Amino acid sequence: MFALTFMDAVHALAADPGLQTLAADTPPIVPKPAPALPAAVNTQVQTVLNWTAGFGLAAAVIGGLTGWLLVAVGHNTERAQLAARGKQSVLWSLCGAGGIGLTSSMVLAVYNMSI
């Protein structure tokens, strides 16, 4: 058996990531397979997340359009309170759409990192 200096060990690690030089007397390390969901389950979870985000964004768009309708009706009929509520609903629809987009992206990212 031979003795390795610190620099020899660092060089061996840099040159051979499999650690075969340092572990010459031991059997090679068998890599463990990464945990993964079956394809059928993965596809169904992705589908549920995509549909949920799609319905949420559709509801945000409908809320925004309804808000603009309230602004138009309130402005033309000189009902300031109705126009103000319409402007508020447009802003909340934009916030909701941004939240849905951000949340669905984060959920998908965390879900994809875990499988």
All heavy atoms as an XYZ file, in Angstrom:
819
protein
N       0.843     -1.168      0.000
C       0.000      0.000      0.000
C       0.888      1.231      0.000
O       1.956      1.239      0.594
C      -0.900     -0.032      1.220
C      -1.876      1.073      1.268
S      -3.427      0.346      1.758
C      -4.542      1.368      1.000
N       0.463      2.264     -0.643
C       1.248      3.483     -0.725
C       0.539      4.596      0.047
O      -0.668      4.570      0.234
C       1.485      3.879     -2.183
C       0.216      4.126     -2.935
C      -0.290      5.411     -3.020
C      -0.468      3.110     -3.554
C      -1.459      5.660     -3.703
C      -1.628      3.343     -4.242
C      -2.128      4.622     -4.318
N       1.307      5.554      0.484
C       0.764      6.678      1.244
C       0.607      7.869      0.308
O       1.490      8.161     -0.494
C       1.692      7.033      2.400
N      -0.524      8.523      0.418
C      -0.783      9.708     -0.386
C      -0.559     10.955      0.458
O      -0.974     11.021      1.614
C      -2.236      9.723     -0.869
C      -2.635      8.723     -1.937
C      -4.118      8.828     -2.216
C      -1.867      8.960     -3.210
N       0.089     11.939     -0.127
C       0.184     13.226      0.542
C      -1.112     13.980      0.296
O      -1.957     13.565     -0.508
C       1.373     14.037      0.001
O       1.142     14.311     -1.376
C       2.680     13.281      0.198
N      -1.255     15.079      0.982
C      -2.474     15.876      0.825
C      -2.633     16.353     -0.612
O      -3.722     16.280     -1.183
C      -2.450     17.067      1.795
C      -3.652     17.955      1.660
C      -4.890     17.542      2.124
C      -3.549     19.196      1.052
C      -5.996     18.358      1.992
C      -4.650     20.016      0.916
C      -5.878     19.585      1.393
N      -1.567     16.817     -1.223
C      -1.644     17.309     -2.600
C      -1.920     16.173     -3.581
O      -2.618     16.364     -4.569
C      -0.358     18.051     -2.978
C      -0.194     19.389     -2.268
S      -1.625     20.492     -2.439
C      -1.577     20.849     -4.172
N      -1.381     14.976     -3.302
C      -1.699     13.829     -4.150
C      -3.181     13.488     -4.059
O      -3.824     13.147     -5.052
C      -0.855     12.614     -3.749
C       0.609     12.781     -4.115
O       0.885     13.552     -5.062
O       1.450     12.145     -3.448
N      -3.740     13.587     -2.853
C      -5.162     13.299     -2.667
C      -6.027     14.326     -3.388
O      -7.015     13.981     -4.039
C      -5.498     13.262     -1.173
N      -5.649     15.607     -3.287
C      -6.400     16.652     -3.982
C      -6.308     16.447     -5.483
O      -7.305     16.563     -6.211
C      -5.883     18.049     -3.576
C      -6.483     19.134     -4.455
C      -6.178     18.319     -2.116
N      -5.121     16.119     -5.971
C      -4.961     15.872     -7.402
C      -5.780     14.661     -7.839
O      -6.403     14.666     -8.904
C      -3.482     15.660     -7.747
C      -3.263     15.347     -9.194
N      -3.463     16.280    -10.177
C      -2.889     14.195     -9.812
C      -3.232     15.720    -11.355
N      -2.870     14.459    -11.152
N      -5.799     13.613     -7.021
C      -6.577     12.423     -7.357
C      -8.067     12.736     -7.393
O      -8.793     12.262     -8.272
C      -6.293     11.310     -6.354
N      -8.546     13.554     -6.451
C      -9.962     13.941     -6.455
C     -10.295     14.790     -7.671
O     -11.350     14.637     -8.284
C     -10.306     14.701     -5.178
C     -10.451     13.858     -3.922
C     -10.629     14.757     -2.713
C     -11.603     12.898     -4.043
N      -9.412     15.703     -8.032
C      -9.678     16.563     -9.175
C      -9.601     15.792    -10.487
O     -10.362     16.045    -11.414
C      -8.676     17.719     -9.192
N      -8.688     14.846    -10.568
C      -8.498     14.118    -11.818
C      -9.463     12.957    -11.967
O      -9.772     12.547    -13.078
C      -7.067     13.604    -11.898
N      -9.943     12.409    -10.855
C     -10.776     11.212    -10.918
C     -11.950     11.352     -9.964
O     -11.864     10.976     -8.806
C      -9.939      9.983    -10.552
C     -10.670      8.677    -10.818
O     -11.679      8.708    -11.535
O     -10.227      7.646    -10.304
N     -13.083     11.911    -10.432
C     -14.213     12.117     -9.535
C     -14.789     10.807     -8.989
O     -15.484     10.806     -8.002
C     -15.252     12.840    -10.379
C     -14.560     13.246    -11.617
C     -13.332     12.439    -11.753
N     -14.500      9.700     -9.628
C     -15.027      8.421     -9.156
C     -14.286      7.879     -7.955
O     -14.637      6.838     -7.423
N     -13.245      8.562     -7.525
C     -12.455      8.178     -6.351
C     -11.823      6.795     -6.493
O     -11.563      6.123     -5.514
C     -13.306      8.233     -5.071
C     -13.940      9.572     -4.725
C     -14.799      9.430     -3.500
C     -12.882     10.621     -4.516
N     -11.552      6.366     -7.704
C     -10.977      5.040     -7.899
C      -9.522      4.994     -7.454
O      -9.045      3.962     -7.013
C     -11.101      4.619     -9.356
C     -12.548      4.424     -9.764
C     -12.694      4.126    -11.235
O     -11.710      4.005    -11.941
N     -13.920      4.004    -11.684
N      -8.807      6.113     -7.530
C      -7.408      6.129     -7.106
C      -7.312      5.991     -5.592
O      -6.495      5.233     -5.077
C      -6.734      7.430     -7.545
O      -6.874      7.554     -8.956
C      -5.270      7.436     -7.180
N      -8.144      6.704     -4.865
C      -8.091      6.655     -3.405
C      -8.687      5.364     -2.850
O      -8.302      4.919     -1.780
C      -8.825      7.856     -2.809
C      -8.179      9.209     -3.047
C      -9.052     10.307     -2.491
C      -6.806      9.249     -2.438
N      -9.621      4.779     -3.534
C     -10.299      3.587     -3.035
C      -9.911      2.373     -3.860
O     -10.748      1.566     -4.249
C     -11.806      3.802     -3.062
N      -8.634      2.193     -4.123
C      -8.183      1.100     -4.978
C      -8.409     -0.258     -4.324
O      -8.629     -1.253     -5.015
C      -6.713      1.278     -5.313
N      -8.351     -0.346     -2.982
C      -8.527     -1.624     -2.297
C      -9.983     -1.971     -2.048
O     -10.295     -3.094     -1.661
C      -7.793     -1.602     -0.953
C      -6.289     -1.494     -1.155
O      -5.823     -1.861     -2.261
O      -5.609     -1.035     -0.235
N     -10.895     -1.028     -2.244
C     -12.309     -1.282     -1.982
C     -13.046     -1.429     -3.303
O     -12.620     -0.910     -4.330
C     -12.928     -0.128     -1.178
O     -12.797      1.067     -1.935
C     -12.251      0.024      0.173
N     -14.154     -2.133     -3.285
C     -14.922     -2.249     -4.533
C     -15.486     -0.888     -4.921
O     -15.657     -0.013     -4.072
C     -16.035     -3.235     -4.172
C     -16.108     -3.238     -2.695
C     -14.746     -2.874     -2.189
N     -15.757     -0.688     -6.199
C     -16.276      0.610     -6.638
C     -17.643      0.888     -6.008
O     -18.424     -0.024     -5.750
C     -16.372      0.480     -8.155
C     -16.344     -0.969     -8.423
C     -15.612     -1.624     -7.301
N     -17.896      2.163     -5.756
C     -19.159      2.580     -5.162
C     -20.227      2.554     -6.249
O     -20.071      3.151     -7.313
C     -19.033      3.987     -4.561
C     -17.986      3.981     -3.462
C     -20.370      4.472     -4.030
C     -17.646      5.359     -2.948
N     -21.319      1.862     -5.952
C     -22.420      1.785     -6.900
C     -23.345      2.966     -6.635
O     -23.814      3.146     -5.514
C     -23.196      0.453     -6.735
C     -24.365      0.398     -7.681
C     -22.264     -0.718     -6.927
N     -23.588      3.799     -7.638
C     -24.458      4.956     -7.400
C     -25.897      4.521     -7.157
O     -26.395      3.562     -7.765
C     -24.334      5.765     -8.691
C     -23.916      4.785     -9.722
C     -23.115      3.735     -9.004
N     -26.549      5.210     -6.249
C     -27.956      4.932     -5.971
C     -28.804      5.651     -7.008
O     -28.535      6.800     -7.346
C     -28.326      5.425     -4.576
C     -27.633      4.689     -3.468
C     -28.063      5.246     -2.129
C     -27.325      4.561     -1.003
N     -27.686      5.117      0.301
N     -29.832      5.006     -7.512
C     -30.686      5.709     -8.473
C     -31.458      6.825     -7.775
O     -31.827      6.708     -6.612
C     -31.624      4.612     -8.996
C     -31.609      3.561     -7.937
C     -30.268      3.636     -7.289
N     -31.674      7.892     -8.499
C     -32.421      9.021     -7.940
C     -33.879      8.623     -7.753
O     -34.446      7.922     -8.594
C     -32.321     10.220     -8.875
N     -34.500      9.040     -6.653
C     -35.909      8.716     -6.469
C     -36.759      9.432     -7.513
O     -36.534     10.601     -7.810
C     -36.219      9.229     -5.062
C     -35.175     10.239     -4.782
C     -33.965      9.827     -5.556
N     -37.688      8.725     -8.082
C     -38.548      9.312     -9.116
C     -39.931      8.704     -9.029
O     -40.092      7.534     -8.671
C     -37.965      9.074    -10.497
N     -40.906      9.515     -9.339
C     -42.277      9.022     -9.396
C     -42.493      8.282    -10.709
O     -41.852      8.589    -11.716
C     -43.260     10.193     -9.318
C     -43.383     10.893     -7.980
C     -44.275     12.109     -8.120
C     -43.941      9.960     -6.941
N     -43.387      7.326    -10.718
C     -43.720      6.681    -11.988
C     -44.273      7.705    -12.977
O     -44.855      8.715    -12.584
C     -44.785      5.650    -11.602
C     -44.627      5.451    -10.137
C     -44.069      6.711     -9.590
N     -44.073      7.438    -14.234
C     -44.478      8.401    -15.270
C     -45.981      8.681    -15.229
O     -46.407      9.815    -15.462
C     -44.071      7.883    -16.642
N     -46.798      7.663    -14.932
C     -48.249      7.870    -14.904
C     -48.646      8.854    -13.806
O     -49.491      9.728    -14.017
C     -48.956      6.543    -14.707
N     -48.041      8.745    -12.634
C     -48.359      9.647    -11.531
C     -47.820     11.042    -11.831
O     -48.499     12.046    -11.586
C     -47.778      9.105    -10.209
C     -47.979     10.092     -9.079
C     -48.401      7.773     -9.869
N     -46.606     11.128    -12.354
C     -46.006     12.410    -12.666
C     -46.858     13.174    -13.678
O     -47.080     14.371    -13.537
C     -44.588     12.200    -13.196
C     -43.825     13.499    -13.313
O     -44.260     14.528    -12.831
N     -42.684     13.439    -13.964
N     -47.347     12.481    -14.680
C     -48.172     13.126    -15.704
C     -49.470     13.650    -15.106
O     -49.900     14.762    -15.427
C     -48.479     12.121    -16.833
O     -47.243     11.638    -17.345
C     -49.268     12.778    -17.940
N     -50.089     12.885    -14.223
C     -51.348     13.324    -13.622
C     -51.161     14.527    -12.710
O     -51.969     15.452    -12.708
C     -51.985     12.169    -12.847
C     -52.492     11.061    -13.745
C     -52.999      9.867    -12.964
O     -52.856      9.803    -11.756
N     -53.596      8.925    -13.665
N     -50.087     14.539    -11.936
C     -49.826     15.676    -11.054
C     -49.554     16.925    -11.885
O     -50.065     18.010    -11.581
C     -48.654     15.359    -10.100
C     -48.204     16.592     -9.351
C     -49.045     14.260     -9.134
N     -48.764     16.805    -12.922
C     -48.496     17.946    -13.806
C     -49.800     18.472    -14.423
O     -50.010     19.680    -14.520
C     -47.530     17.537    -14.928
C     -46.135     17.235    -14.460
C     -45.325     18.485    -14.231
O     -45.679     19.557    -14.685
N     -44.239     18.345    -13.507
N     -50.684     17.550    -14.822
C     -51.953     17.952    -15.430
C     -52.813     18.726    -14.435
O     -53.389     19.769    -14.776
C     -52.709     16.709    -15.925
O     -51.880     16.019    -16.866
C     -54.014     17.089    -16.589
N     -52.893     18.252    -13.195
C     -53.694     18.944    -12.177
C     -53.126     20.331    -11.908
O     -53.883     21.319    -11.837
C     -53.750     18.103    -10.876
C     -54.306     18.912     -9.725
C     -54.584     16.856    -11.089
N     -51.819     20.442    -11.773
C     -51.209     21.749    -11.525
C     -51.425     22.703    -12.702
O     -51.725     23.885    -12.510
C     -49.716     21.586    -11.247
C     -49.346     20.924     -9.922
C     -47.848     20.701     -9.846
C     -49.807     21.746     -8.754
N     -51.300     22.204    -13.911
C     -51.492     23.060    -15.092
C     -52.937     23.526    -15.215
O     -53.203     24.694    -15.537
C     -51.059     22.322    -16.355
C     -49.558     22.127    -16.418
O     -48.805     22.849    -15.785
N     -49.125     21.139    -17.164
N     -53.902     22.630    -14.984
C     -55.318     23.006    -15.074
C     -55.682     24.006    -13.986
O     -56.437     24.958    -14.220
C     -56.221     21.781    -14.982
C     -56.386     21.092    -16.294
C     -55.689     20.024    -16.753
C     -57.306     21.444    -17.327
N     -56.109     19.692    -18.006
C     -57.115     20.534    -18.384
C     -58.275     22.426    -17.464
C     -57.854     20.594    -19.554
C     -59.013     22.474    -18.633
C     -58.788     21.571    -19.656
N     -55.163     23.803    -12.775
C     -55.455     24.728    -11.683
C     -54.932     26.122    -12.001
O     -55.632     27.120    -11.817
C     -54.828     24.216    -10.372
O     -55.309     22.897    -10.119
C     -55.162     25.104     -9.211
N     -53.706     26.200    -12.485
C     -53.146     27.497    -12.861
C     -53.930     28.112    -14.021
O     -54.183     29.315    -14.032
C     -51.676     27.353    -13.229
N     -54.331     27.298    -14.978
C     -55.097     27.808    -16.119
C     -56.441     28.376    -15.713
O     -56.834     29.464    -16.156
N     -57.166     27.639    -14.849
C     -58.463     28.144    -14.386
C     -58.298     29.409    -13.545
O     -59.088     30.346    -13.649
C     -59.211     27.080    -13.571
C     -59.906     26.054    -14.420
C     -59.753     24.719    -14.145
C     -60.713     26.418    -15.488
C     -60.381     23.752    -14.917
C     -61.343     25.477    -16.265
C     -61.184     24.141    -15.977
N     -57.275     29.454    -12.708
C     -57.033     30.650    -11.901
C     -56.723     31.861    -12.759
O     -57.229     32.963    -12.507
N     -55.891     31.678    -13.782
C     -55.576     32.799    -14.666
C     -56.781     33.224    -15.495
O     -56.984     34.412    -15.748
C     -54.401     32.437    -15.568
C     -53.053     32.313    -14.850
C     -51.981     31.840    -15.818
C     -52.657     33.624    -14.219
N     -57.611     32.251    -15.901
C     -58.836     32.601    -16.632
C     -59.776     33.415    -15.741
O     -60.380     34.398    -16.190
C     -59.526     31.337    -17.132
N     -59.889     33.026    -14.477
C     -60.733     33.784    -13.544
C     -60.178     35.188    -13.326
O     -60.939     36.161    -13.226
C     -60.836     33.045    -12.217
N     -58.847     35.328    -13.275
C     -58.246     36.651    -13.114
C     -58.520     37.528    -14.337
O     -58.802     38.725    -14.202
C     -56.749     36.520    -12.873
N     -58.469     36.934    -15.519
C     -58.765     37.706    -16.741
C     -60.223     38.139    -16.756
O     -60.546     39.294    -17.073
C     -58.424     36.869    -18.001
C     -58.987     37.507    -19.257
C     -56.919     36.711    -18.123
N     -61.129     37.235    -16.395
C     -62.557     37.585    -16.358
C     -62.799     38.679    -15.321
O     -63.574     39.611    -15.552
C     -63.407     36.326    -16.076
C     -63.358     35.403    -17.292
C     -64.842     36.689    -15.734
C     -63.970     34.047    -17.066
N     -62.131     38.576    -14.158
C     -62.264     39.624    -13.142
C     -61.748     40.964    -13.635
O     -62.346     42.007    -13.369
N     -60.638     40.948    -14.362
C     -60.101     42.194    -14.916
C     -61.026     42.810    -15.950
O     -61.251     44.027    -15.950
N     -61.570     41.969    -16.815
C     -62.508     42.484    -17.825
C     -63.774     43.033    -17.180
O     -64.310     44.075    -17.608
C     -62.852     41.383    -18.830
C     -61.707     40.958    -19.769
C     -62.136     39.778    -20.625
C     -61.267     42.126    -20.625
N     -64.254     42.359    -16.154
C     -65.424     42.845    -15.434
C     -65.111     44.176    -14.750
O     -65.954     45.089    -14.726
C     -65.884     41.798    -14.393
O     -66.104     40.562    -15.047
C     -67.141     42.238    -13.686
N     -63.923     44.298    -14.211
C     -63.519     45.559    -13.590
C     -63.492     46.700    -14.590
O     -63.967     47.803    -14.295
N     -62.945     46.451    -15.781
C     -62.941     47.498    -16.801
C     -64.359     47.850    -17.239
O     -64.653     49.016    -17.543
C     -62.095     47.088    -18.003
C     -60.623     47.188    -17.747
C     -59.723     46.174    -17.765
C     -59.895     48.369    -17.418
N     -58.469     46.647    -17.473
C     -58.539     47.993    -17.251
C     -60.240     49.708    -17.246
C     -57.547     48.911    -16.923
C     -59.248     50.622    -16.916
C     -57.917     50.220    -16.761
N     -65.245     46.864    -17.258
C     -66.654     47.135    -17.578
C     -67.262     48.052    -16.521
O     -67.987     48.997    -16.848
C     -67.440     45.822    -17.680
C     -68.933     45.956    -17.940
C     -69.168     46.464    -19.354
C     -69.624     44.642    -17.715
N     -66.963     47.777    -15.247
C     -67.468     48.630    -14.176
C     -66.905     50.044    -14.278
O     -67.611     51.028    -14.021
C     -67.128     48.031    -12.814
C     -67.854     46.750    -12.419
C     -67.321     46.222    -11.102
C     -69.346     46.978    -12.337
N     -65.646     50.173    -14.652
C     -65.048     51.501    -14.827
C     -65.776     52.250    -15.941
O     -66.123     53.432    -15.790
C     -63.542     51.385    -15.143
C     -62.967     52.727    -15.572
C     -62.784     50.854    -13.940
N     -66.016     51.565    -17.057
C     -66.682     52.228    -18.188
C     -68.111     52.635    -17.832
O     -68.521     53.778    -18.107
C     -66.685     51.296    -19.397
N     -68.848     51.729    -17.213
C     -70.237     52.053    -16.860
C     -70.274     53.160    -15.801
O     -71.077     54.090    -15.885
C     -70.979     50.779    -16.373
C     -72.323     51.134    -15.763
C     -71.154     49.811    -17.518
N     -69.390     53.048    -14.801
C     -69.375     54.075    -13.757
C     -68.986     55.436    -14.282
O     -69.501     56.458    -13.836
N     -68.059     55.476    -15.233
C     -67.646     56.755    -15.797
C     -68.752     57.367    -16.652
O     -69.015     58.580    -16.575
C     -66.375     56.569    -16.635
C     -65.889     57.823    -17.266
N     -65.313     58.846    -16.551
C     -65.913     58.238    -18.564
C     -64.997     59.832    -17.371
N     -65.348     59.483    -18.606
N     -69.394     56.542    -17.467
C     -70.420     57.068    -18.374
C     -71.704     57.438    -17.656
O     -72.445     58.306    -18.124
C     -70.711     56.061    -19.490
C     -69.577     55.989    -20.482
O     -68.843     56.955    -20.683
N     -69.416     54.830    -21.095
N     -71.997     56.808    -16.559
C     -73.218     57.140    -15.810
C     -72.945     58.073    -14.641
O     -73.846     58.339    -13.849
C     -73.886     55.845    -15.282
O     -72.975     55.179    -14.413
C     -74.314     54.941    -16.416
N     -71.724     58.556    -14.547
C     -71.288     59.477    -13.501
C     -71.503     58.902    -12.100
O     -71.928     59.584    -11.176
C     -71.987     60.837    -13.654
C     -71.612     61.536    -14.941
C     -72.259     62.892    -15.081
O     -72.951     63.337    -14.157
O     -72.069     63.518    -16.134
N     -71.232     57.624    -11.952
C     -71.251     56.972    -10.638
C     -69.805     56.705    -10.245
O     -69.207     55.701    -10.628
C     -72.029     55.653    -10.689
C     -73.488     55.835    -10.984
C     -74.177     54.512    -10.943
N     -75.523     54.644    -11.468
C     -76.266     53.635    -11.864
N     -75.785     52.415    -11.809
N     -77.485     53.837    -12.313
N     -69.241     57.601     -9.489
C     -67.824     57.535     -9.146
C     -67.500     56.297     -8.317
O     -66.433     55.704     -8.457
C     -67.407     58.788     -8.397
N     -68.455     55.916     -7.458
C     -68.205     54.761     -6.598
C     -68.094     53.474     -7.428
O     -67.250     52.626     -7.163
C     -69.324     54.629     -5.571
C     -69.084     53.522     -4.572
C     -70.199     53.438     -3.543
O     -71.191     54.139     -3.644
N     -70.026     52.556     -2.577
N     -68.920     53.323     -8.460
C     -68.874     52.143     -9.329
C     -67.557     52.098    -10.102
O     -66.926     51.045    -10.219
C     -70.061     52.151    -10.293
C     -70.264     50.916    -11.155
C     -70.538     49.705    -10.285
C     -71.398     51.141    -12.138
N     -67.107     53.245    -10.612
C     -65.835     53.303    -11.334
C     -64.670     52.989    -10.394
O     -63.717     52.292    -10.777
C     -65.656     54.673    -11.974
N     -64.756     53.484     -9.161
C     -63.685     53.209     -8.196
C     -63.621     51.723     -7.863
O     -62.529     51.147     -7.745
C     -63.904     54.025     -6.930
N     -64.786     51.096     -7.698
C     -64.784     49.645     -7.446
C     -64.242     48.883     -8.640
O     -63.561     47.865     -8.488
C     -66.205     49.165     -7.125
C     -66.542     49.308     -5.664
C     -67.752     48.502     -5.322
N     -68.932     49.315     -5.624
C     -70.164     48.859     -5.676
N     -70.403     47.590     -5.487
N     -71.166     49.661     -5.921
N     -64.524     49.348     -9.851
C     -63.983     48.713    -11.053
C     -62.471     48.811    -11.104
O     -61.783     47.840    -11.437
N     -61.935     49.981    -10.765
C     -60.478     50.150    -10.753
C     -59.841     49.245     -9.703
O     -58.773     48.665     -9.929
C     -60.114     51.603    -10.488
C     -60.477     52.535    -11.618
C     -60.243     53.982    -11.250
C     -60.789     54.908    -12.323
N     -60.633     56.313    -11.937
N     -60.510     49.133     -8.558
C     -60.009     48.256     -7.509
C     -59.998     46.801     -7.971
O     -59.038     46.065     -7.726
C     -60.899     48.382     -6.272
C     -60.170     48.671     -5.029
C     -61.140     48.844     -3.864
O     -62.342     48.618     -3.977
N     -60.600     49.254     -2.745
N     -61.043     46.380     -8.646
C     -61.108     44.978     -9.093
C     -60.082     44.693    -10.180
O     -59.544     43.584    -10.259
C     -62.516     44.627     -9.572
O     -62.829     45.318    -10.755
N     -59.760     45.685    -11.009
C     -58.707     45.497    -12.016
C     -57.359     45.280    -11.328
O     -56.600     44.373    -11.684
C     -58.646     46.704    -12.988
C     -57.393     46.655    -13.840
C     -59.876     46.732    -13.869
N     -57.071     46.105    -10.329
C     -55.804     45.949     -9.599
C     -55.731     44.602     -8.884
O     -54.693     43.938     -8.905
C     -55.624     47.092     -8.606
C     -55.340     48.455     -9.225
C     -55.282     49.527     -8.150
C     -54.050     48.414    -10.001
N     -56.824     44.189     -8.246
C     -56.813     42.904     -7.548
C     -56.703     41.744     -8.529
O     -56.090     40.717     -8.215
C     -58.056     42.745     -6.665
C     -57.925     43.492     -5.375
C     -58.645     44.576     -4.984
C     -56.994     43.232     -4.330
N     -58.223     45.000     -3.751
C     -57.207     44.189     -3.327
C     -55.995     42.290     -4.142
C     -56.462     44.224     -2.155
C     -55.257     42.325     -2.972
C     -55.495     43.282     -1.992
N     -57.267     41.885     -9.708
C     -57.135     40.832    -10.718
C     -55.686     40.706    -11.177
O     -55.181     39.588    -11.365
C     -58.032     41.116    -11.918
O     -59.382     41.053    -11.544
N     -55.021     41.840    -11.360
C     -53.600     41.803    -11.732
C     -52.759     41.170    -10.622
O     -51.872     40.353    -10.898
C     -53.091     43.206    -12.038
C     -53.595     43.838    -13.334
C     -53.132     45.284    -13.425
C     -53.103     43.045    -14.523
N     -53.039     41.534     -9.382
C     -52.310     40.931     -8.261
C     -52.583     39.436     -8.181
O     -51.671     38.630     -7.930
C     -52.704     41.603     -6.947
S     -52.117     43.287     -6.800
N     -53.827     39.048     -8.387
C     -54.172     37.627     -8.353
C     -53.499     36.842     -9.465
O     -52.993     35.737     -9.242
N     -53.472     37.409    -10.664
C     -52.822     36.715    -11.783
C     -51.319     36.580    -11.529
O     -50.730     35.522    -11.790
C     -53.065     37.470    -13.086
N     -50.702     37.631    -10.999
C     -49.278     37.543    -10.669
C     -49.012     36.514     -9.586
O     -48.048     35.750     -9.651
N     -49.877     36.479     -8.578
C     -49.730     35.492     -7.508
C     -49.903     34.074     -8.006
O     -49.159     33.171     -7.602
N     -50.877     33.865     -8.877
C     -51.100     32.520     -9.430
C     -49.907     32.093    -10.268
O     -49.427     30.962    -10.160
C     -52.399     32.486    -10.259
C     -53.602     32.613     -9.340
C     -52.499     31.202    -11.075
C     -54.891     32.865    -10.058
N     -49.425     32.996    -11.108
C     -48.268     32.660    -11.939
C     -47.041     32.355    -11.108
O     -46.327     31.380    -11.358
N     -46.790     33.159    -10.088
C     -45.631     32.947     -9.227
C     -45.777     31.656     -8.419
O     -44.842     30.861     -8.327
C     -45.454     34.145     -8.293
C     -44.281     34.088     -7.325
C     -42.985     34.124     -8.127
C     -44.341     35.252     -6.376
N     -46.960     31.443     -7.851
C     -47.177     30.253     -7.030
C     -47.093     28.980     -7.849
O     -46.458     28.005     -7.431
C     -48.547     30.335     -6.325
O     -48.593     31.540     -5.562
C     -48.762     29.154     -5.421
N     -47.711     28.963     -9.027
C     -47.667     27.748     -9.836
C     -46.243     27.454    -10.293
O     -45.819     26.297    -10.323
C     -48.615     27.853    -11.032
O     -48.191     28.871    -11.911
N     -45.484     28.511    -10.604
C     -44.084     28.298    -10.992
C     -43.266     27.747     -9.835
O     -42.445     26.846    -10.012
C     -43.462     29.607    -11.465
O     -44.141     30.084    -12.600
N     -43.500     28.280     -8.638
C     -42.765     27.791     -7.469
C     -43.130     26.357     -7.133
O     -42.265     25.541     -6.814
C     -43.024     28.710     -6.269
C     -42.335     30.052     -6.376
S     -42.744     31.201     -5.054
C     -42.384     30.254     -3.604
N     -44.425     26.030     -7.204
C     -44.857     24.661     -6.908
C     -44.251     23.692     -7.915
O     -43.741     22.626     -7.543
C     -46.397     24.559     -6.892
C     -46.860     23.116     -6.905
C     -46.959     25.273     -5.680
N     -44.276     24.040     -9.192
C     -43.703     23.166    -10.213
C     -42.192     23.028    -10.034
O     -41.641     21.942    -10.202
C     -44.027     23.693    -11.612
C     -45.452     23.467    -12.080
C     -45.693     24.182    -13.407
C     -45.765     21.997    -12.215
N     -41.514     24.117     -9.654
C     -40.068     24.045     -9.458
C     -39.724     23.142     -8.278
O     -38.843     22.280     -8.379
C     -39.496     25.445     -9.242
N     -40.420     23.305     -7.162
C     -40.158     22.475     -5.981
C     -40.521     21.026     -6.282
O     -39.801     20.095     -5.917
C     -40.930     23.003     -4.757
C     -40.875     22.024     -3.602
C     -40.364     24.343     -4.341
N     -41.632     20.814     -6.984
C     -42.059     19.455     -7.321
C     -41.032     18.783     -8.235
O     -40.679     17.629     -8.022
C     -43.430     19.504     -7.995
C     -43.896     18.156     -8.483
C     -44.362     17.219     -7.578
C     -43.858     17.832     -9.824
C     -44.791     15.980     -8.017
C     -44.280     16.609    -10.272
C     -44.744     15.685     -9.362
O     -45.160     14.458     -9.797
N     -40.524     19.518     -9.219
C     -39.538     18.939    -10.136
C     -38.201     18.693     -9.448
O     -37.468     17.785     -9.829
C     -39.352     19.831    -11.358
C     -40.536     19.754    -12.299
O     -41.231     18.752    -12.354
N     -40.781     20.832    -13.005
N     -37.862     19.508     -8.434
C     -36.610     19.269     -7.701
C     -36.722     18.042     -6.810
O     -35.729     17.393     -6.533
C     -36.262     20.483     -6.844
C     -35.703     21.628     -7.636
S     -35.026     22.938     -6.617
C     -36.455     23.527     -5.752
N     -37.935     17.734     -6.365
C     -38.083     16.613     -5.420
C     -38.145     15.268     -6.113
O     -37.980     14.236     -5.471
C     -39.351     16.810     -4.576
O     -40.497     16.710     -5.400
N     -38.392     15.228     -7.401
C     -38.440     13.932     -8.076
C     -37.157     13.636     -8.783
O     -36.307     14.390     -8.984
C     -39.607     13.817     -9.075
C     -39.544     14.921    -10.110
C     -40.908     13.823     -8.347
C     -40.495     14.731    -11.243
